[in-house]
Amino acid sequence: MGLGRHGAPPAATVPPGIGLLLLACGSGWALVVINNLMVGLLLVELHQDLGVPLAQAGQVVAVYGFTAGLAAPFIGQALDRLGRRPLMLAGLAVLLVANVTAALAPSFTWLLAARAVAALGTACLQPASFALVGDALPYARRGWAMGWVMNGSTFANLVGVPVTTLVAGTLGWRWAFALAAALSLAAAVPVLAGLRGVAAAGGPAVGWPGRLAGGPRAALRPAVATTLAFFLGSLAWFAWLTYMAAFYHLRFGVTTAEVAPLVSAIGIGLLVGINIGGRLGDRWGQAAAVAVTNILAGLLLALLTTLVVHLWLALVINVVLAVPTGARFSTQNALQSETLPRARGTAMAVATSALQWGILAGSIYGGWLISAFGLSALGPGCAAAALLAAIVAWLGARDVGSQR
């Protein structure tokens, strides 16, 4: 992993072999990010090749988010009962099959079904990856570790998503799904290596939520606020991201293939934010960091589609927007990992559900904003959701791990 000396926690707090474990979890997260982001950038191709309206093409994003959001809490129960390792390996296998099916889909209906199956794979991978981090490291160092795992976003945004977008723009959307299937197969190598020393039984699970320390109500209040903030922040980001390629195409005439370098630049912004956010959250409190990053993201989103008339300025603001967005993701996961420590698999699966419902709601919300008020309304509408997430995090979430 290259866990350098700078910013790393003291050696006494880091278990042996943590680098391989973080590599495995980061590989799983990279696949989740690729599958979360790639389809929104293919909507123009799906619209043209399959002969469906652009709004109907967006259903591919919606069905993915709906399925993962619905399935994740049940998968969380399995994570706490069966362990992180088998669910993570199952997620890899499901993603491989789903993306091969999508590449060969004979119709739009088949593609919808394939994306629903893919959602089951990411609903396994995401909570398993972050629950493993929560099991392995103390809360005071978890933001740092979450940042390293979420560096998988760097590969996804600098390589995975841009390459799949470029492939779709040159060879066709089917080849983009074929590439995603190949990446699922390739990720099996670091995942198997990193999970080799992980016990199959997983973390210290007990029933949820009846036997939580301090009583279920005391534990669930900040958990609900944290999850709601997660959902609202994800809605804001994915409402923008789902229609980002369409925005640049309709506003500035940019093609899908030309969006690929922008996605890579966004990946750099996310990389910076992910690593800054986790460390600042460890130092100043994860709940406060979630609130501040949502505020910054909201302000940039409001500016992006209203006051910006030049393509280069829109691109710059889009990259800057990725910094607080990345910071929010790492600090949010660290915060979520300690809301229900004795049922961490379930807690992280609920976060996955919130993320995926955010993808679903964002695709619907963004489409509604554009159809009802025009492209310019997309940014302010996303900003409203981000600012609401900041308010919820500030008033309701708290760093329960720091009190243990």
BAKOL-678327 format. One record per residue: x, y, z of N, C-alpha, C, O, CB in turn. Coordinates in steps of 0.2 Angstrom, whole numbers, plus 2048, in hexadecimal, padded with zeros to 3 digits. Glycine has a CB too. Example, Ala and Ser with C-alpha at 12.3 -4.5 7.8 and 13.67 -1.06 7.14 Angstrom:
residues 2
8427E482783E7EA8278427F08278477EF82A8397EA82D;8407F58238447FB8248408008278438068288467FD81D;
END
This chain:
residues 404
8047FA80080080080080480680080280C7FE7FB800806;80A80680280F80C80380C81080980B81680780F80F7FD;80B80E80F80881281480E81581781281381B80580D819;80F81C81481581F81681582181E810820821816825812;81A82482081B82782781782D82881482D82E822828828;81683182381283782580B83682680883382181483C81F;80883882B80183782C7FF83182F7F98308307FD839826;80382C82F80182583180182583980482983C80682082F;7FD82183C7FC82084380281D84680681A8427F681D845;80381E84C80981A85080881384E80381084E80981C857;80E81084E80F80984C80B8048518097FF84F81680784C;80B80685780780285C80080185B7FD7FC85D808805863;7FD8068577F68068567F480284F7EE80184E7F380D856;7F980084C7F87FD8457F97F68457FF7F48477FD801840;7F47F28447F67EA8457FA7E883F7FB7EB83A7EF7E7844;7FE7E28408027E083B7FE7DE8357F87DC8358067DA83D;8017DF82F7FE7DE8287F87E28277F47E18227FB7D7829;7F87E882A7F27ED8287F27EF8217ED7F181E7F27F282D;7F97F081E7F97F28187F67EE8137F27F180E8017F3816;7F67E78137F37E380F7EB7E380F7E87E380B7F67DC810;7E97E48167E27E48177DF7EB8147DA7EA8117E17E481E;7E37F08157E07F68127E07F680A7DC7F98077E57FC814;7E57F38077E67F28007DF7EE7FE7DC7EF7F87EC7EE7FE;7DE7E88017D87E47FF7D27E98007CD7E87FB7D77DE804;7D17EC8057CB7F08067CB7F68017C57F87FE7CA7F380D;7D07F97FF7D17FE7FA7CF7FC7F37CC7FF7EF7D88017FA;7D17F57F27CF7F27EB7C87F17EB7C57F37E67D37EC7EA;7C57EF7F07BE7EE7F07BA7F57EF7B57F57EC7BB7EB7F7;7BC7FA7F37B98017F27BA8037EB7B58077E97BC8057F7;7C08027E87C18057E17BB8027DC7B98057D87C88037DF;7BA7FB7DD7B57F87D97AE7FB7DA7AA7FC7D67B57F17DA;7AD7FD7E17A68007E27A68077DF7A08087DC7A58017EA;7AB80B7DF7AB8117DC7AA8117D57A68157D27B18157DE;7AE80C7D17AD80C7CA7A680A7C87A380D7C47B28067C8;7A38057CC79C8037CA7978087CC7928097C979A7FD7CE;79880C7D17948127D37948177CE78F81A7CC7968157DA;79A8197CB79A81F7C779A81E7BF7988227BC7A18227C8;79C8187BD79D8177B67968187B279781B7AC7A08107B4;7918157B478B8157B078881C7AF78581D7A97868117B3;7888207B47868277B378A82B7AD78782F7AA78782B7B9;7908297AC79482C7A67928297A079582B79A79B82B7A8;78E8237A078D82079978682179778381E79278E81879A;78282579A77B82679977A82979277582678E77882B79E;77E82D78F77D82F78877E82978377A82977F782835786;78382578478481F78077E81A78177C81877C78A81B782;77C81978777681578877081778476C81478177481378F;76F81E78576982178276982177A76481F777769829784;76F82177777082177077081A76D76C81976877682476E;77381577177480E76E76D80A76F76B80676B77A80B771;76A80B77576480777775E80A77575880777676480577E;75E81177375881477075381677674D81677575581076B;75681777C751819781753821783758823782753815788;74E82478574F82B78775482C78D75582779074882E78A;75783278D75D83379275A83179975E82E79D75F83A791;75483479B7518337A175082C7A37518297A874B8377A2;74E82879E74D82079F75481D7A07558187A374981D799;75981F79C76081C79D76281D7A47668197A6765820798;7608237A77628247AE75F81F7B376281E7B876082B7B0;75A81B7B17588157B575D8107B675C80C7BB7528127B1;7628107B276880B7B376B80D7BA76D8087BE76D80B7AD;76C8137BB76F8157C176A8147C776C8127CC77181D7C1;7648167C675F8157CB75E80E7CE75D80D7D47588187C8;75D8097C975C8037CB7628007CF7617FC7D475B7FE7C5;7688027CD76E8007D176E8037D876F7FF7DD7748037CD;76C8097D976C80C7E07668097E47678087EA76B8137DF;7608087E075B8057E475C7FE7E775B7FC7ED7558057DF;75F7FA7E37617F37E57667F37EA7657EF7EF7637EF7DF;76B7F77E97717F77EF76E7FA7F576F7F77FB7777FB7EC;76A7FF7F57678027FB7637FD7FE7627FD8047648087F9;75F7F97FB75A7F57FE75E7EF80175C7EC8067557F27F9;7637EC7FD7667E67FF76B7E780576D7E380976A7E37FA;76E7ED8057747EE80A7737EC8117777E98147767F5809;76D7EF81476C7ED81B76C7E581C76E7E38227667F081E;7697E28187697DA8197707D78187717D381C7647D7813;7747DA81377A7D881377E7DA8197837D681B77E7DB80D;77D7DF81C7807E182377F7DC8287847DA82C77E7E8825;7797D98287787D482D77C7CE82C77F7CA8307707D182D;77D7CC8257817C68237897C882578C7C38277817C581C;78B7CE8247927D08267937CF82D7987CC82F7937D7824;78E7D083278F7D083978F7C883B7917C684078A7D483D;78B7C483778A7BD83978F7B98367917B48397837BB838;7907BA82F7957B582B79C7B882B7A07B482A7927B4825;79D7BE82C7A47C182B7A57C58257A17C58207A97BB82B;7AA7C98257AB7CE8207AE7CA81A7AC7CC8147B07D3822;7B27C581B7B67C28157B27BF8107B27C080A7BB7BD818;7AD7BA8127A97B780D7A47BC8097A37BB8037A47B2810;7A27C180C79E7C68097A27CA80479F7CC7FF79A7CB80E;7A87CC8067AC7CF8017AE7CB7FB7AE7CE7F57B37D2805;7AF7C57FC7B17C17F67AA7C07F27AB7BF7EC7B37BA7F8;7A57BF7F579E7BE7F179D7C57ED79B7C47E77997BD7F6;79F7CB7F079E7D17EC7A27D17E679F7D37E179F7D77F1;7A87CF7E67AC7CF7E07A97CA7DB7A97CC7D57B37CC7E2;7A77C47DD7A47BF7D879E7C27D579D7C17CF7A37B97DB;7997C57D97937C87D67947CE7D17917CE7CC78F7CA7DC;7997D27D379B7D77CE79D7D57C879C7D87C27A07DC7D1;7A27D07C87A47CD7C279F7CA7BD79F7CC7B77A97C77C3;79A7C77C07957C47BC7907C97B978E7C97B47917BF7C0;78F7CE7BE78A7D37BC78D7D87B67897D97B17887D87C2;7937D97B67967DE7B17977DA7AA7967DD7A579D7E07B3;7987D37AB7987CF7A47917CF7A17907D079B79B7C87A6;78C7CE7A67857CE7A37837D57A07807D579B7807CD7A9;7857DA7A37847E17A17877E279A7847E57957867E77A5;78D7E07997917E079378D7DD78D78E7DF7877987DE793;78A7D778F7877D378A77F7D478977C7D17867887CC78B;77D7D978D7757DA78E7727DB7877747E07837747E0792;76D7D778576A7D877E7657DE77E7637E07797677D277C;7637E178475E7E678475F7EA78A7637E878F7577E3784;75B7F078B75B7F47907597F179775C7F279C7577FA78F;7547EC7967517E979C7577E479F7587E47A574B7E579A;75A7E179B7607DC79D7657E17A07687DF7A57637D9797;7677E679E76C7EB7A17697ED7A876D7ED7AC76D7F179C;7637EF7A87607F07AF7617EB7B47637EC7BA7597F27AF;7607E57B27607DF7B67687DE7B87697DC7BE75E7D97B3;76C7DF7B37737DE7B57767E37BA77A7E17BE7787DE7AF;7737E97B97767EE7BE7737ED7C57767EF7CA7737F57BC;76D7EA7C576A7E87CC76E7E37CF76F7E37D57637E67CB;7717DE7CB7757D97CE77C7DC7D077E7DA7D67767D37C9;77E7E07CC7857E47CE7847E77D57897E87D97877E97C9;77E7EA7D677D7EE7DC77E7E97E27807EB7E87767F17DC;77C7E37E277D7DE7E77847DD7E97867DC7EE7797D77E5;7887DD7E378F7DC7E47927E27E87967E17ED7937DC7DE;7917E87E67937EE7EA7917EE7F17947F17F57927F47E6;78A7EC7F27877EC7F878B7E77FD78A7E88037807EA7F8;78E7E27FA7937DE7FE79A7E180079C7E18057937D77FB;79D7E47FA7A47E67FA7A47EC7FF7A97EC8037A67E87F4;7A07F17FE7A17F78027A17F78097A67F980D79C7FC800;79C7F480C79C7F38147A17EE8167A37F081C7957F1816;7A27E98137A77E48157AE7E88157B27E781A7A87DE810;7B07EC8107B67EF8107B77F48167BC7F481A7B77F380A;7B27F88177B27FD81D7B17FA8247B47FC8297AD80381C;7AE7F58247AD7F182B7B47EE82D7B57EE8327A77EC82A;7B77EB8287BE7E98297C37EE82C7C67EC8317C17E5823;7C27F48297C77F982C7C47FB8337C97FC8377C67FF827;7BE7FB8347BC7FD83B7BE7F78407BF7F98467B47FD83B;7BE7F183E7C07EC8427C77EC8447C97EA84A7BE7E583F;7CB7EE83F7D27EE8407D67F48447DB7F38467D57ED839;7D27F98437D67FF8467D180384B7CB80384A7D8804840;7D58068507D180A8557CE8118527D081384C7D580C85B;7C98138557C58198527C981F8517C982384C7BF81B856;7CE8208557D28268557D782684F7D982B84D7D782785B;7D882084B7DC8208457D881D83F7DB81C83A7E281B847;7D281D8407CE81A83B7CD81F8357CC81C82F7C781883D;7CD8258367CC82A8307D282982C7D18298267CC831833;7D882982F7DE82782B7DE8218277DF8218217E482782F;7DB81C82A7DB8158267D58158217D681381C7D981082B;7D08198227CA81981D7CD81D8177CB81C8127C481D820;7D18228197D48268137D882180F7D88228097D882C816;7DC81D8127E081880E7DC81480A7DD8128047E5815812;7D781180D7D280C8097CF8108037CE80E7FE7CD80980E;7CD8168057C981A8007CE81D7FA7CB8207F67C5820803;7D481C7FB7D981D7F67D78197F07DA81A7EA7E081D7F8;7D38137F17D180F7EB7CD8147E67CD8127E07CD80A7EE;7CA8197E97C781E7E57CB8217E07C98237DA7C38237E9;7D28227E27D78257DD7D78207D77D78237D17DD8257E1;7D881A7D87D98167D27D28167CE7D28167C87DA80E7D4;7CD8167D27C68167CE7C581C7CA7C381C7C47C08157D3;7C78227CD7C68287CA7CB82A7C57CA82E7C07C582E7CF;7D18287C67D782A7C27D88257BC7DA8277B67DD82A7C6;7D681F7BD7D781A7B87D08167B67CE8167B07DC8147BB;7CD8137BB7C780F7BA7C28127B67C08107B07C580C7C0;7BF8187B97B981B7B67BB81F7AF7B781E7AB7B68207BB;7C18227AF7C28267A97C48217A37C282279E7C982A7AA;7C781B7A57C881679F7C281379D7C18127977CD8117A2;7BD8117A27B780E79F7B381479B7AF8127977B380C7A5;7B381A79D7B081F79A7B38207937AF82178E7B082679D;7B98207927BD82178C7BB81B7877BA81B7817C482178D;7BB81578A7B980F7877B280F7847B180D77E7BA80878B;7AE8127887A78127867A68177807A281677B7A281478C;7AA81D7807AA82277B7AD8207757AB8237707AD82877E;7B181B7757B581976F7B381276C7B28117667BC819770;7B280D7717B080676F7A88047707A680076D7B4801772;7A580877479E80777679D80577D7A280378179C801772;7978067807968057877977FE7897997FD78F78F807789;7967F97857977F278779E7F078979F7ED78E7957ED781;7A37F47867AA7F27887AB7F578E7B07F37927AE7F5782;7A87FB7907A97FE7977A77F979C7AB7F87A17A5804798;7A17F579B79F7F07A07A47EA7A07A57E77A57987EE79F;7A77E879A7AB7E379A7B27E579E7B57E07A17AD7E1793;7B47EB79D7BA7ED7A17B97ED7A87BD7EB7AC7BC7F479F;7B37EF7AA7B17EF7B27B17E77B47B37E67BA7AA7F27B3;7AF7E37B07AF7DC7B27B67D97B37B87D67B77AC7D77AD;7BB7DC7AE7C27DA7AF7C57DD7B57C97D97B87C67DC7A9;7C37E37B77C67E67BD7C37E27C37C77E17C87C37ED7BE;7BD7DF7C37BB7DB7C97BF7D57C97C17D37CF7B47D97C8;7C17D27C47C57CC7C47CC7CE7C77CF7CA7CB7C67C97BD;7CF7D37C47D67D57C67D67D77CE7DB7D67D17D87DB7C2;7D17DA7D07D17DC7D77D17D67DC7D27D77E27CA7E07D9;7CF7D07DA7CF7CA7DE7D67C97E17D77C67E67CD7C47DA;7DB7CA7DD7E27C97DF7E47CD7E67E67CA7EB7E77CB7DA;7E37D47E67E57D77EC7E07D67F27E27D67F87E57DF7EB;7DA7D47F07D57D37F57D67CC7F97D67CC7FF7CE7D37F2;7D87C77F57D97C17F87E07C17FC7E07BE8017DA7BB7F2;7E57C57F97EB7C67FD7EA7C98047EC7C88097F07CA7F9;7E57CF8047E47D380A7E07CF80F7E07D08157E17D9808;7DB7CB80C7D77C78117DA7C18137D67BD8177D07C680D;7E07BF8117E27B88137E37B881B7E17B281D7E97B8810;7E47BD81E7E57BC8267DF7BE8297DF7BF8307EB7C0828;7D97C08267D37C28297CF7BC82B7CE7B88277CF7C7825;7CD7BC8317C97B68347C27B68307BF7BC82F7C87B683B;7C07B082E7B97B082B7B37B382F7AE7B582C7B87A9828;7B47B28357AE7B483A7AD7BC83A7A87BE83C7AF7B2840;7B27C08387B17C78377B27CA83E7B67C88427AA7C8835;7AE7D083F7AF7D48457AB7D284B7A87CC84B7AD7DB843;7AB7D68507A87D48577A07D685779E7DA85A7AB7D885C;79D7D28537967D38527917D18577937CB85A7937D184B;78C7D48597877D285D7807D485A7807D78557877D5865;77B7D285D7747D485A7747DB8597767DF85D76F7D185E;7707DD85476F7E58527677E68537647E284F7727E784C;7657EB8567697F085B7687EE86276B7F28667687F7859;7657E88647637E886B7687E78707667E987675F7E186B;76E7E586F7737E58747797EA87477F7E88757767DE874;7777EF87177D7F487077E7F88777797F987B77B7F986B;7847FA8787867FD87F78280487F78280787A78D7FE87F;77F80588577C80C88677580C883771811884780811882;77280688176B80687F76B80787776F80B87576780A883;76680487476580586D76380C86B76680F86676080186A;75F81086F75D81786D76381B86D76481F869758819872;76781B87276D81F87377281E86D77582386B77181E87A;77381886B77781686677481885F77881A85A77980F866;76E81785E76B81885876A82085676A821850764815857;76982485B76882B85976E82E85576D83184F76882F85F;77482E85777A83085277A82C84C77D82E847780830856;77982584D77982184777582384177682383B77881A849;76E82584376982783E76C82E83B76B82F835763828842;76E83283F77083983D77683883877683B83377283E842;77B83483A78183383677F83082F78183282A78682E839;77A82B82F77882882977482C82577582C81E77382182B;77083182876C83682477183B82077083C81B767839828;77683D82477B84182177E83E81B780841816780844826;78083781C78383481777F83481178183580B78482C819;77883281277383280C77383980877383980276D83080F;77283E80C77184580977884780577784A80076F84A80F;77D8468087848478057858437FF7878467FA78984680A;78383D7FF7838397F977E83B7F478083B7EE7828317FB;77883D7F677383F7F17768457ED7758467E776D8417F4;77984A7F177B8507EE78184F7E97818517E377E8557F3;78684A7EA78B8497E67898457E078B8467DA7918457EA;7858407E178383B7DB77D83F7D777D83D7D17808357DE;77A8437DA7758477D577984B7D077784B7CA77084C7D9;77F84E7D27838517CE78784C7C978784D7C37888567D2;78A8477CC78E8437C878A83F7C378D83E7BE79183E7CD;78483D7C47808397C077F83D7B977F83A7B47798377C3;77E8447BA77D8487B478284C7B27828517AE77684C7B5;78884B7B578E84F7B479084F7AC7918547A979484D7B8;7908497A97928487A278D84C79E78F84F7997938417A0;78784B7A078184E79C78285579C78085979777A84B79E;7838587A278485F7A378986279F78886779B7868617AB;78F85F79F79586279B79386179379586578F79B85E79C;78F85C79178E85B78A78886078878986378378B854789;78386178C77E86678A78086D78B77E87178777886478E;78486E79078687579178C87878D78C87D78B788876799;79187378C79787578979987178379E87278079D87478E;79586C78179686877B79C86377C79F86077779886C776;79D8617827A285C7847A085578279A8537857A585D78B;7A485177F7A284A77E7A38457847A78477887A5847777;7A083F7847A283A7897A983978A7AC83978F79D834788;7AC8377847B38367847B883C7877BD83A78B7B683477D;7B58427867B98487887B88497907BC84D7937B784E784;7B38467937B284679A7B784279E7B88447A47AB84479C;7BA83D79B7BF83979E7C483C7A27C683B7A87C2834799;7C884179F7CD8457A27CA8497A87CE8497AD7D184A79E;7C484B7A87C184E7AE7C084A7B37C284B7B97BA8527AC;7BE8447B27BD83F7B77C483D7BB7C483C7C17BA8387B4;7C983D7B77D083C7BA7D28417BE7D48407C47D583B7B4;7D08487BC7D284D7C07CE84D7C77D084F7CC7D18547BC;7C884B7C67C384B7CC7C68467D17C68467D77BC8497CA;7C98407CE7CC83B7D27D283E7D67D383C7DC7CF8367CE;7D68437D37DB8467D77D884A7DD7DB84A7E27E084A7D2;7D384E7DB7D08517E17CD84D7E67CE84E7EC7CA8557DE;7CA8477E47C88427E97CD8407EE7CD83F7F47C483D7E6;7D383E7EA7D983B7EE7DB8407F37DC83E7F97DF83A7E9;7DC8477F17DE84C7F67D984C7FC7DB84C8027DF8527F3;7D384C7FA7CD84D7FF7CD8478047CC84880A7C784E7FC;7CD8418017CD83B8057D283B80B7D08398107CD835801;7D883C8097DE83C80E7DE8418137DF8408187E483B80A;7DC8478107DB84D8157D584C81A7D684D8207DA854811;7D084A8177CA84981B7CA8448217C98468277C4847817;7CD83E8207CE8398257D383C82B7D183B8307D1833822;7D883F8297DD84182E7DA8478327DB8478387E384482A;7D684C82F7D38528327CE84F8377CD85283C7D185782D;7CA84A8347C58478397C884483F7C58458447C1842835;7CD84083E7D083D8447D38438497D284184F7D7839842;7D58488477D784E84B7D285284E7D28548547DC852847;7CD85484A7C885984C7C185684D7BD85A8507C785E847;7C085084B7B984D84C7B684B8457B68508417B5851850;7B48458447B184383E7AB84783D7A98488377B083C83E;7A68488427A084B8417A085283E79D85483979C84B847;7A58568417A685D83F7A985D8387A78618347AB860844;7AD8588367B08588307AB85682A7AB8598257B685282F;7A685282C7A185082779D85782679B85882079C84B82A;79B85A82B79786082A79B866826798868821795864831;7A18678277A586C8247A686A81C7A586E8187AC86D827;7A786481B7A98628147A28628107A286480A7AB85A814;79C86181379686180F79586980E79286A80879085E813;79686D81279587481179987780B79787A807797878817;7A087580B7A48778067A28747FF7A28777FA7AB875807;7A086D7FF79D86A7F979786E7F679686F7F079C8637FA;7938707FB78C8737F978E87A7F678A87B7F17888747FF;79287D7F87948847F57968837EE7948877EA7998887FA;79B87F7ED79E87E7E779987B7E279987D7DC7A48797E7;7948767E478F8747E078A87A7DD78887A7D778B86E7E3;78987E7E27848837E07878887DB78488B7D67828887E6;78E8897DB79188D7D779288A7D079288E7CB79888F7DA;7938847D07958807CA7908817C47928827BE7968797CB;78A8817C57858817BF7818887BF77D8887BA78087B7C0;78388C7C377F8937C37838987C078189C7BB77C8947C9;7898997C378D89F7C179389E7BC7968A37BA7908A27C8;7948987BB79A8967B77978957AF7938927AE79D88F7B9;79B8997AB7998997A479F8977A079E89679A7978A07A2;7A58967A27AA89479E7AC88D7A07AC88B7A67B08987A0;7AD88979B7AF88179C7B58807A17B487C7A57B087E796;7BA8847A07C08837A47BF8847AB7C18817B07C68877A2;7BB8897AD7B988B7B47B58867B77B58847BD7B68927B4;7B08837B37AC87E7B57B08777B77AE8747BC7A687C7B0;7B58767B37B98707B47BD8717BA7BE86C7BE7BE86F7AE;7C08777BC7C48787C27C08787C87C28747CD7C78807C1;7BA87B7C87B587A7CE7B38737CF7B38717D57AF87F7CD;7B286F7CA7B08687CA7B68647CE7B48607D27AF8657C3;7BC8667CC7C28627CF7C28647D77C48607DB7C88647CB;7C286B7D87C286D7DF7BC86A7E37BD8697E97C18757DF;7B68697E07B18667E37B285F7E67B085D7EB7AB8667DF;7B785C7E27B88557E47BC8557EB7BC8507EE7BC8527DF;7BF85A7ED7C385A7F37BF8597F97C08557FD7C88607F4;7BA85E7FA7B685D8007B28578007B08548057B1863801;7B08557F97AC84E7F87B08487FB7AD8447FE7AA84E7F1;7B68487F97BA8427FB7BC8428027BB83D8067C18437F7;7BD8488057BD84980C7B78478107B88438157BF85080E;7B184880D7AB8468117AB83E8117A983C8167A584980D;7AC83B80B7AC83480B7B08318107AE82C8147AE832804;7B68338117BB82F8167B983081D7B982C8217C2831815;7B783781F7B58388257AE8358277AD83482D7B6840827;7AA8358227A38328237A482B8257A082882979F83381D;7A88278217A98208237AC81F8297AA81A82D7AD81D81D;7B182382B7B48228327AE8238377AE82083C7B9827833;7AA8288377A582A83B7A082483C79E8228417A1830839;79E82283679981C83679B81683979781283B79781B82E;7A28158387A480E83A7A480D8427A58088447AB80E838;7A38138467A281284D79B81385079A8148567A7817850;79681484B79081684E78D81085178981085678B818848;78E80A84E78C8038517917FE8527927FA84E78580084D;7967FF85679C7FC85679B7F48577A07F08547A17FE85B;7967F285A7957EB85B7917E88557907E18557927E9861;78F7EC85178C7E984B78F7ED84578B7F08417847EA84B;7957EE8447987F283F7977F08387967F58347A07F2840;7967EA8377947E883078E7EB82E78D7ED8287947E082F;7897EA8337827ED8317837F58317807F882C77D7EC837;7877F88357877FF83578A80282E78880682B78C80283A;78F7FE82B79280082578E7FE81F78E80181A7997FD824;78A7F98207857F781B77F7FC81A77D7FE8157827F081C;77D7FF82077880482077B80A81D77880E819776806827;78280C81E78581181A78581081378481480F78C81281D;78780A81178680880A77F80980777E80B801788800809;77A80780B77380880977281080876F81280376F80580E;77481480C77381B80C77781E80677482280277681E812;77D81B80478081D7FE77D81B7F877C81F7F378781A7FE;77A8157F87778137F27708167F176E8187EB77680B7F2;76C8177F776681B7F67688227F47648257F076281B7FD;76D8257F676F82B7F477182B7EC76F8307E977682D7F7;7748267E97758257E276E8257DF76D8297DA77981F7E0;7698217E17638217DE75F8277DF75C82A7DA75E81B7E2;75F82A7E575B8317E675E8367E275B83B7DF75B8327ED;7658367E176983B7DE76783B7D67668407D377083A7DF;7678357D37658347CC75E8377CB75D83A7C676682D7CA;7598357CF7538387CE75283F7D074F8437CC74E8347D3;7558427D57558497D775984D7D27568527D075984A7DE;75E84B7CF76284F7CA75E84F7C475E8547C176984C7C9;75B8497C275784A7BC75184E7BD74F8527B87548437BA;74E84E7C27488537C474A85A7C474785E7C17458517CB;75085C7C77528627C67538657BF75186B7BE7598637CA;7568617BB7588637B47518647B07508687AD75C85E7B1;74D85F7B174785F7AD7428657AF73E8687AB7438587AD;7428667B673D86B7B87408727B873C8777B773C8697C0;7478737B974987A7BA74F87B7B57518817B574C87B7C1;7528767B27578777AD75E8757B075E8747B675787E7AB;7638757AC76A8737AE76C8777B47708757B876F8737A8;76B87E7B476E8827B976C8807C076F8827C576C8897B7;76687D7C076387C7C77668767CA7668747D075C87A7C7;76A8727C676D86C7C977286D7CF77286A7D47718687C3;7768727CE77B8747D37788767DA7798737DF7808797D1;77487B7D977087D7E076C8787E376C8787E976C8837DE;7698747DF76586E7E27698697E67688677EB76186B7DC;76F8687E37748637E67778677EC7788647F177A8627E1;77886D7EC77A8717F27768717F77788707FD77C8787F0;76F8717F676A8717FB76B86A7FF76A86A8057638727F9;76C8657FC76C85E7FF77385E80377285B80976C8597FA;77886180077E86080477E86580A781863810784863800;77B86A80A77A86F81077686C81577786C81B77887680E;77186881376C86581877085F81B76F85E821766862814;77585C81777985681A77E85982077F85682577D853815;78085F81E78586382378186482A78386382F787869820;77B86682977786882F77586283377686283977086B82D;77385C83077285683377885483777785183D76F85182E;77E85483478485183778685583D78885384278A851832;78585C83C78786184178386084878586084D78786883F;77C85F84677785F84C77685884F77585785577186184A;77785384B77584C84D77B84784E77A842852770849849;78084784A78584284A78A84484F78B84A851789842843;78E83F85279384085779883B85779783585479084185E;79E83D8597A48388597A383385F7A78348647AB83C859;79F82E85E79E82A8647A48268667A682486B798825863;7A88258607AF8218627B38248667B782186A7B281F85B;7B482B8667B882F86A7B682F8717BA8318767B9836868;7B082C8737AE82C87A7AF82587D7AD8248837A782E87A;7B28218797B281A87C7B98198807BA8148827B2815876;
END
